[in-house]
Amino acid sequence: MPDFKYKAKNRAGKDVLGTMTANTRKEVLDRLSAQRLFPVSVEDAHKNDVNVGKWFKSKPPVNAVADFLTQLGELLENGVPVLTAFQALGKQTPNPALREVVVDIGEQIADGQSVDAAFASHSRVFDDLTLSVIRAGNEGAFLEAALKRTSKFLEDQAEIKSRIKGAMVYPTVLATVGVIVVTVLLVAFVPKFEPMFESVVESGKSLPLATVWLLGFRDFCGKYGLYVIGVIIALIVWLKIQSKTKSGRRFIDKWKLKLPVFGSVAQASAVSKLCRVLGTLLQNGVPILHALEISSRSTGNALLQTAVENAVDAVSSGEPLSKPLLDSGLIPPQAMTMISVAEESNTLEKVLLNLADSLERQLSKKIDIMVRLLEPMMLLMLAGAVFYIILALLMPVFQMTDSV
Protein backbone atom coordinates (compact mmCIF):
# COMPACT_ATOMS: atom_id res chain seq x y z
CA MET A 1 0.00 0.00 0.00
CA PRO A 2 1.22 3.55 -0.71
CA ASP A 3 2.32 6.01 1.95
CA PHE A 4 0.68 9.43 2.32
CA LYS A 5 2.02 12.52 4.03
CA TYR A 6 -0.67 14.57 5.75
CA LYS A 7 -1.05 17.91 7.45
CA ALA A 8 -4.01 18.39 9.73
CA LYS A 9 -5.18 20.55 12.65
CA ASN A 10 -6.41 19.30 16.01
CA ARG A 11 -9.28 20.79 17.96
CA ALA A 12 -6.88 23.27 19.58
CA GLY A 13 -5.86 24.56 16.14
CA LYS A 14 -2.32 23.18 16.23
CA ASP A 15 -0.72 21.61 13.17
CA VAL A 16 -0.32 17.83 13.14
CA LEU A 17 2.09 16.33 10.60
CA GLY A 18 2.58 12.67 9.86
CA THR A 19 2.68 9.78 7.42
CA MET A 20 -0.01 7.13 6.98
CA THR A 21 -0.14 3.92 4.95
CA ALA A 22 -3.48 3.45 3.18
CA ASN A 23 -5.02 2.19 -0.03
CA THR A 24 -6.36 5.55 -1.16
CA ARG A 25 -6.27 9.24 -0.25
CA LYS A 26 -9.92 9.03 0.79
CA GLU A 27 -9.07 6.36 3.33
CA VAL A 28 -6.51 8.72 4.90
CA LEU A 29 -9.12 11.48 5.10
CA ASP A 30 -11.59 9.12 6.80
CA ARG A 31 -9.00 8.00 9.35
CA LEU A 32 -8.03 11.57 10.19
CA SER A 33 -11.68 12.51 10.65
CA ALA A 34 -12.13 9.50 12.94
CA GLN A 35 -9.22 10.81 15.04
CA ARG A 36 -10.99 14.18 15.28
CA LEU A 37 -8.39 15.88 13.14
CA PHE A 38 -9.19 18.38 10.41
CA PRO A 39 -7.23 17.51 7.21
CA VAL A 40 -5.42 20.37 5.50
CA SER A 41 -3.49 18.43 2.84
CA VAL A 42 -2.85 14.80 1.95
CA GLU A 43 -0.15 13.97 -0.60
CA ASP A 44 1.70 10.94 -1.87
CA ALA A 45 4.79 10.54 0.30
CA HIS A 46 6.87 9.63 -2.78
CA LYS A 47 5.45 12.32 -5.03
CA ASN A 48 8.77 14.17 -5.44
CA ASP A 49 10.93 11.08 -5.74
CA VAL A 50 12.72 10.64 -9.06
CA ASN A 51 11.13 7.73 -10.84
CA VAL A 52 13.69 6.60 -13.40
CA GLY A 53 11.45 3.74 -14.49
CA LYS A 54 8.83 6.05 -15.96
CA TRP A 55 11.36 7.29 -18.52
CA PHE A 56 11.48 3.84 -20.04
CA LYS A 57 7.73 3.18 -20.02
CA SER A 58 6.14 2.88 -23.42
CA LYS A 59 3.70 5.59 -24.40
CA PRO A 60 0.23 4.37 -25.46
CA PRO A 61 -0.43 4.82 -29.19
CA VAL A 62 -2.72 7.66 -30.23
CA ASN A 63 -5.33 5.28 -31.66
CA ALA A 64 -5.59 3.48 -28.30
CA VAL A 65 -6.08 6.82 -26.51
CA ALA A 66 -8.73 7.86 -29.05
CA ASP A 67 -10.61 4.56 -28.60
CA PHE A 68 -10.52 4.99 -24.82
CA LEU A 69 -11.94 8.53 -25.03
CA THR A 70 -14.70 7.36 -27.39
CA GLN A 71 -15.70 4.48 -25.10
CA LEU A 72 -15.62 6.73 -22.03
CA GLY A 73 -17.80 9.32 -23.78
CA GLU A 74 -20.34 6.64 -24.83
CA LEU A 75 -20.53 5.20 -21.31
CA LEU A 76 -21.10 8.63 -19.74
CA GLU A 77 -23.61 9.53 -22.46
CA ASN A 78 -25.64 6.43 -21.56
CA GLY A 79 -25.83 7.39 -17.90
CA VAL A 80 -23.03 5.22 -16.49
CA PRO A 81 -21.46 6.87 -13.38
CA VAL A 82 -17.92 8.17 -13.83
CA LEU A 83 -16.32 5.77 -11.34
CA THR A 84 -18.14 2.77 -12.81
CA ALA A 85 -17.06 3.80 -16.31
CA PHE A 86 -13.40 3.97 -15.30
CA GLN A 87 -13.60 0.65 -13.44
CA ALA A 88 -15.06 -1.02 -16.53
CA LEU A 89 -12.53 0.52 -18.91
CA GLY A 90 -9.69 -0.29 -16.53
CA LYS A 91 -10.49 -3.97 -17.03
CA GLN A 92 -11.22 -3.83 -20.77
CA THR A 93 -8.45 -1.54 -22.09
CA PRO A 94 -6.15 -3.83 -24.12
CA ASN A 95 -3.01 -1.66 -24.03
CA PRO A 96 -1.14 -2.32 -20.73
CA ALA A 97 0.37 1.18 -20.48
CA LEU A 98 -2.99 2.85 -21.09
CA ARG A 99 -4.76 0.43 -18.73
CA GLU A 100 -2.45 1.54 -15.92
CA VAL A 101 -3.27 5.18 -16.67
CA VAL A 102 -7.03 4.53 -16.74
CA VAL A 103 -6.90 2.72 -13.40
CA ASP A 104 -4.90 5.56 -11.83
CA ILE A 105 -7.33 8.22 -13.12
CA GLY A 106 -10.23 6.22 -11.66
CA GLU A 107 -8.48 6.01 -8.29
CA GLN A 108 -7.80 9.75 -8.28
CA ILE A 109 -11.46 10.50 -9.02
CA ALA A 110 -12.47 8.12 -6.23
CA ASP A 111 -10.21 10.12 -3.90
CA GLY A 112 -12.12 13.29 -4.73
CA GLN A 113 -9.98 14.64 -7.56
CA SER A 114 -11.77 16.35 -10.45
CA VAL A 115 -11.90 14.58 -13.80
CA ASP A 116 -9.81 17.19 -15.64
CA ALA A 117 -7.19 17.32 -12.86
CA ALA A 118 -6.91 13.51 -12.88
CA PHE A 119 -6.36 13.53 -16.65
CA ALA A 120 -3.83 16.38 -16.31
CA SER A 121 -1.66 14.26 -14.00
CA HIS A 122 -0.88 12.12 -17.07
CA SER A 123 0.25 14.88 -19.44
CA ARG A 124 2.72 12.43 -20.99
CA VAL A 125 -0.22 10.44 -22.40
CA PHE A 126 -2.76 13.22 -23.05
CA ASP A 127 -1.57 16.27 -25.01
CA ASP A 128 -2.46 19.91 -24.30
CA LEU A 129 -5.34 19.89 -26.77
CA THR A 130 -6.98 16.86 -25.16
CA LEU A 131 -6.54 18.22 -21.63
CA SER A 132 -7.88 21.66 -22.63
CA VAL A 133 -11.04 20.28 -24.24
CA ILE A 134 -11.64 17.87 -21.34
CA ARG A 135 -11.19 20.75 -18.88
CA ALA A 136 -13.70 22.87 -20.77
CA GLY A 137 -16.13 19.95 -21.10
CA ASN A 138 -15.96 19.23 -17.38
CA GLU A 139 -16.53 22.88 -16.49
CA GLY A 140 -19.27 23.40 -19.08
CA ALA A 141 -21.12 20.11 -18.41
CA PHE A 142 -20.55 18.73 -21.91
CA LEU A 143 -17.84 16.22 -21.01
CA GLU A 144 -19.36 13.41 -23.07
CA ALA A 145 -19.40 15.49 -26.25
CA ALA A 146 -15.92 16.85 -25.48
CA LEU A 147 -14.51 13.33 -25.16
CA LYS A 148 -16.00 12.22 -28.48
CA ARG A 149 -14.84 15.34 -30.33
CA THR A 150 -11.35 14.99 -28.90
CA SER A 151 -11.29 11.34 -29.94
CA LYS A 152 -12.29 12.25 -33.49
CA PHE A 153 -9.64 14.97 -33.63
CA LEU A 154 -6.93 12.58 -32.37
CA GLU A 155 -7.94 9.97 -34.95
CA ASP A 156 -7.72 12.56 -37.73
CA GLN A 157 -4.31 13.73 -36.52
CA ALA A 158 -3.10 10.12 -36.23
CA GLU A 159 -4.26 9.44 -39.79
CA ILE A 160 -2.36 12.48 -41.09
CA LYS A 161 0.80 11.44 -39.22
CA SER A 162 0.43 7.89 -40.50
CA ARG A 163 0.14 9.16 -44.07
CA ILE A 164 3.22 11.33 -43.64
CA LYS A 165 5.23 8.46 -42.12
CA GLY A 166 4.12 6.09 -44.88
CA ALA A 167 4.96 8.61 -47.57
CA MET A 168 8.36 9.33 -45.99
CA VAL A 169 9.49 5.70 -46.19
CA TYR A 170 10.65 5.95 -49.80
CA PRO A 171 12.49 9.31 -49.42
CA THR A 172 14.14 7.99 -46.24
CA VAL A 173 15.34 4.88 -48.08
CA LEU A 174 16.68 7.07 -50.89
CA ALA A 175 18.51 9.31 -48.40
CA THR A 176 20.04 6.29 -46.66
CA VAL A 177 21.10 4.72 -49.95
CA GLY A 178 22.53 8.05 -51.06
CA VAL A 179 24.67 8.43 -47.95
CA ILE A 180 25.94 4.84 -48.29
CA VAL A 181 26.74 5.23 -52.00
CA VAL A 182 28.57 8.54 -51.53
CA THR A 183 30.51 7.15 -48.54
CA VAL A 184 31.57 4.06 -50.50
CA LEU A 185 32.68 6.19 -53.46
CA LEU A 186 34.70 8.52 -51.22
CA VAL A 187 36.30 5.76 -49.17
CA ALA A 188 36.79 3.00 -51.72
CA PHE A 189 37.06 4.59 -55.18
CA VAL A 190 38.63 8.01 -54.72
CA PRO A 191 41.89 6.64 -53.14
CA LYS A 192 42.42 4.42 -56.21
CA PHE A 193 42.60 7.51 -58.42
CA GLU A 194 45.03 9.41 -56.19
CA PRO A 195 48.23 8.06 -57.89
CA MET A 196 46.93 9.31 -61.19
CA PHE A 197 46.09 12.70 -59.65
CA GLU A 198 49.62 12.92 -58.25
CA SER A 199 51.13 12.16 -61.67
CA VAL A 200 49.02 14.93 -63.21
CA VAL A 201 50.29 17.42 -60.63
CA GLU A 202 53.92 16.24 -61.07
CA SER A 203 53.65 16.78 -64.83
CA GLY A 204 53.03 20.45 -64.11
CA LYS A 205 49.34 20.46 -64.85
CA SER A 206 46.61 21.50 -62.42
CA LEU A 207 43.70 19.31 -61.47
CA PRO A 208 40.20 20.34 -62.56
CA LEU A 209 38.36 22.47 -60.01
CA ALA A 210 35.67 19.80 -59.53
CA THR A 211 38.36 17.25 -58.60
CA VAL A 212 40.03 19.67 -56.17
CA TRP A 213 36.73 20.30 -54.44
CA LEU A 214 36.02 16.56 -54.24
CA LEU A 215 39.41 15.82 -52.69
CA GLY A 216 39.03 18.74 -50.30
CA PHE A 217 35.59 17.50 -49.25
CA ARG A 218 36.93 13.99 -48.66
CA ASP A 219 39.85 15.32 -46.59
CA PHE A 220 37.46 17.52 -44.58
CA CYS A 221 35.16 14.54 -43.83
CA GLY A 222 38.17 12.44 -42.81
CA LYS A 223 39.51 15.07 -40.42
CA TYR A 224 36.39 16.71 -39.08
CA GLY A 225 33.56 14.29 -39.88
CA LEU A 226 33.17 13.08 -36.30
CA TYR A 227 33.21 16.66 -35.04
CA VAL A 228 30.48 17.61 -37.51
CA ILE A 229 28.34 14.68 -36.37
CA GLY A 230 28.93 15.73 -32.75
CA VAL A 231 27.87 19.31 -33.51
CA ILE A 232 24.69 18.08 -35.23
CA ILE A 233 23.80 15.89 -32.24
CA ALA A 234 24.53 18.76 -29.85
CA LEU A 235 22.32 21.06 -31.93
CA ILE A 236 19.44 18.57 -31.83
CA VAL A 237 19.80 18.22 -28.03
CA TRP A 238 19.94 22.01 -27.67
CA LEU A 239 16.76 22.43 -29.73
CA LYS A 240 15.04 19.79 -27.59
CA ILE A 241 16.00 21.70 -24.43
CA GLN A 242 14.98 25.04 -25.93
CA SER A 243 11.60 23.62 -26.96
CA LYS A 244 10.81 23.24 -23.25
CA THR A 245 11.17 27.00 -22.62
CA LYS A 246 8.79 29.74 -23.73
CA SER A 247 11.43 31.80 -25.54
CA GLY A 248 12.85 28.67 -27.16
CA ARG A 249 9.44 27.58 -28.46
CA ARG A 250 8.87 31.04 -29.93
CA PHE A 251 12.26 30.90 -31.68
CA ILE A 252 11.69 27.40 -33.07
CA ASP A 253 8.08 28.06 -34.14
CA LYS A 254 9.12 31.33 -35.80
CA TRP A 255 11.63 29.53 -38.02
CA LYS A 256 9.25 26.65 -38.65
CA LEU A 257 6.84 29.07 -40.33
CA LYS A 258 9.63 30.43 -42.55
CA LEU A 259 10.58 27.04 -43.99
CA PRO A 260 9.56 26.50 -47.63
CA VAL A 261 6.53 24.21 -48.06
CA PHE A 262 6.77 22.88 -44.50
CA GLY A 263 6.10 26.38 -43.09
CA SER A 264 2.69 26.63 -44.75
CA VAL A 265 1.84 23.11 -43.49
CA ALA A 266 2.77 24.08 -39.90
CA GLN A 267 0.74 27.30 -40.16
CA ALA A 268 -2.36 25.55 -41.53
CA SER A 269 -2.12 22.91 -38.79
CA ALA A 270 -1.91 25.49 -35.97
CA VAL A 271 -4.75 27.66 -37.32
CA SER A 272 -7.02 24.66 -37.92
CA LYS A 273 -6.48 23.48 -34.32
CA LEU A 274 -7.35 26.95 -33.01
CA CYS A 275 -10.54 27.16 -35.08
CA ARG A 276 -11.58 23.62 -34.16
CA VAL A 277 -11.13 24.03 -30.39
CA LEU A 278 -12.47 27.60 -30.17
CA GLY A 279 -15.50 26.77 -32.31
CA THR A 280 -16.27 23.65 -30.26
CA LEU A 281 -16.05 25.54 -26.96
CA LEU A 282 -18.24 28.42 -28.16
CA GLN A 283 -20.76 25.98 -29.62
CA ASN A 284 -21.13 24.38 -26.18
CA GLY A 285 -21.74 27.67 -24.40
CA VAL A 286 -18.29 28.39 -22.97
CA PRO A 287 -17.79 32.19 -22.55
CA ILE A 288 -15.52 33.61 -25.24
CA LEU A 289 -12.80 34.84 -22.85
CA HIS A 290 -12.53 31.44 -21.18
CA ALA A 291 -12.71 29.71 -24.57
CA LEU A 292 -9.84 31.84 -25.87
CA GLU A 293 -7.71 31.05 -22.80
CA ILE A 294 -8.22 27.31 -23.30
CA SER A 295 -7.78 27.31 -27.09
CA SER A 296 -4.56 29.37 -26.87
CA ARG A 297 -2.85 26.36 -25.26
CA SER A 298 -4.05 24.01 -27.99
CA THR A 299 -2.56 25.57 -31.12
CA GLY A 300 0.85 23.89 -30.93
CA ASN A 301 2.51 27.14 -32.02
CA ALA A 302 3.95 29.63 -29.50
CA LEU A 303 3.48 32.64 -31.82
CA LEU A 304 -0.20 31.90 -32.42
CA GLN A 305 -0.64 31.20 -28.70
CA THR A 306 0.68 34.67 -27.89
CA ALA A 307 -1.65 36.21 -30.49
CA VAL A 308 -4.68 34.48 -28.93
CA GLU A 309 -3.58 35.53 -25.43
CA ASN A 310 -3.41 39.13 -26.69
CA ALA A 311 -6.89 38.65 -28.12
CA VAL A 312 -8.16 37.85 -24.61
CA ASP A 313 -7.05 41.29 -23.41
CA ALA A 314 -8.46 42.97 -26.52
CA VAL A 315 -11.86 41.27 -26.31
CA SER A 316 -12.14 41.97 -22.56
CA SER A 317 -11.61 45.69 -23.33
CA GLY A 318 -14.38 45.68 -25.93
CA GLU A 319 -12.42 45.23 -29.15
CA PRO A 320 -13.45 42.64 -31.78
CA LEU A 321 -11.64 39.31 -31.87
CA SER A 322 -10.59 39.77 -35.48
CA LYS A 323 -8.36 42.82 -34.78
CA PRO A 324 -5.60 41.17 -32.66
CA LEU A 325 -5.71 38.05 -34.83
CA LEU A 326 -5.27 40.19 -37.94
CA ASP A 327 -2.36 42.06 -36.35
CA SER A 328 -0.55 38.76 -35.69
CA GLY A 329 -0.29 38.06 -39.43
CA LEU A 330 -0.53 34.30 -38.76
CA ILE A 331 -4.07 33.68 -40.00
CA PRO A 332 -4.72 33.64 -43.78
CA PRO A 333 -6.55 36.75 -45.13
CA GLN A 334 -9.50 34.70 -46.40
CA ALA A 335 -9.97 33.16 -42.96
CA MET A 336 -9.74 36.59 -41.30
CA THR A 337 -12.46 37.92 -43.60
CA MET A 338 -14.76 35.04 -42.62
CA ILE A 339 -14.06 35.57 -38.91
CA SER A 340 -14.78 39.32 -39.18
CA VAL A 341 -18.10 38.73 -40.95
CA ALA A 342 -19.03 35.96 -38.48
CA GLU A 343 -18.48 38.29 -35.52
CA GLU A 344 -20.86 40.84 -36.98
CA SER A 345 -23.52 38.22 -37.78
CA ASN A 346 -23.09 36.40 -34.43
CA THR A 347 -22.27 33.07 -36.10
CA LEU A 348 -18.67 32.83 -34.97
CA GLU A 349 -18.77 29.25 -33.65
CA LYS A 350 -20.36 27.89 -36.85
CA VAL A 351 -17.91 29.72 -39.10
CA LEU A 352 -14.91 28.61 -37.01
CA LEU A 353 -15.90 24.94 -37.32
CA ASN A 354 -16.48 25.28 -41.07
CA LEU A 355 -13.15 27.07 -41.34
CA ALA A 356 -11.45 24.24 -39.44
CA ASP A 357 -12.87 21.71 -41.92
CA SER A 358 -11.67 23.80 -44.86
CA LEU A 359 -8.18 24.30 -43.40
CA GLU A 360 -7.84 20.58 -42.65
CA ARG A 361 -8.70 19.76 -46.27
CA GLN A 362 -6.10 22.28 -47.44
CA LEU A 363 -3.61 20.79 -44.97
CA SER A 364 -4.15 17.33 -46.45
CA LYS A 365 -3.50 18.65 -49.97
CA LYS A 366 -0.36 20.52 -48.87
CA ILE A 367 1.00 17.38 -47.23
CA ASP A 368 0.41 15.42 -50.44
CA ILE A 369 2.22 18.11 -52.46
CA MET A 370 5.11 18.20 -49.99
CA VAL A 371 5.57 14.44 -50.17
CA ARG A 372 5.30 14.37 -53.97
CA LEU A 373 7.94 17.07 -54.28
CA LEU A 374 10.24 15.37 -51.80
CA GLU A 375 10.62 12.11 -53.75
CA PRO A 376 11.95 13.62 -57.03
CA MET A 377 14.12 16.05 -55.03
CA MET A 378 15.78 13.14 -53.22
CA LEU A 379 16.30 11.29 -56.50
CA LEU A 380 17.84 14.38 -58.09
CA MET A 381 20.13 14.95 -55.09
CA LEU A 382 21.28 11.31 -55.12
CA ALA A 383 21.83 11.30 -58.89
CA GLY A 384 23.57 14.68 -58.74
CA ALA A 385 25.97 13.61 -55.97
CA VAL A 386 26.93 10.39 -57.77
CA PHE A 387 27.28 12.17 -61.13
CA TYR A 388 29.53 14.85 -59.59
CA ILE A 389 31.84 12.31 -57.94
CA ILE A 390 32.18 10.27 -61.14
CA LEU A 391 32.73 13.40 -63.23
CA ALA A 392 35.37 14.71 -60.79
CA LEU A 393 37.20 11.38 -60.97
CA LEU A 394 37.09 11.10 -64.76
CA MET A 395 37.97 14.68 -65.71
CA PRO A 396 41.73 14.20 -64.99
CA VAL A 397 41.62 11.02 -67.12
CA PHE A 398 40.15 12.99 -70.02
CA GLN A 399 42.76 15.67 -69.42
CA MET A 400 45.60 13.13 -69.64
CA THR A 401 44.08 11.56 -72.78
CA ASP A 402 43.91 14.92 -74.53
CA SER A 403 47.56 15.68 -73.69
CA VAL A 404 48.63 12.35 -75.15
Order of alpha helices (4+ residues) and beta strands (2+ residues): beta-beta-alpha-beta-alpha-alpha-alpha-alpha-alpha-alpha-alpha-alpha-alpha-alpha-alpha-alpha-alpha-alpha-alpha
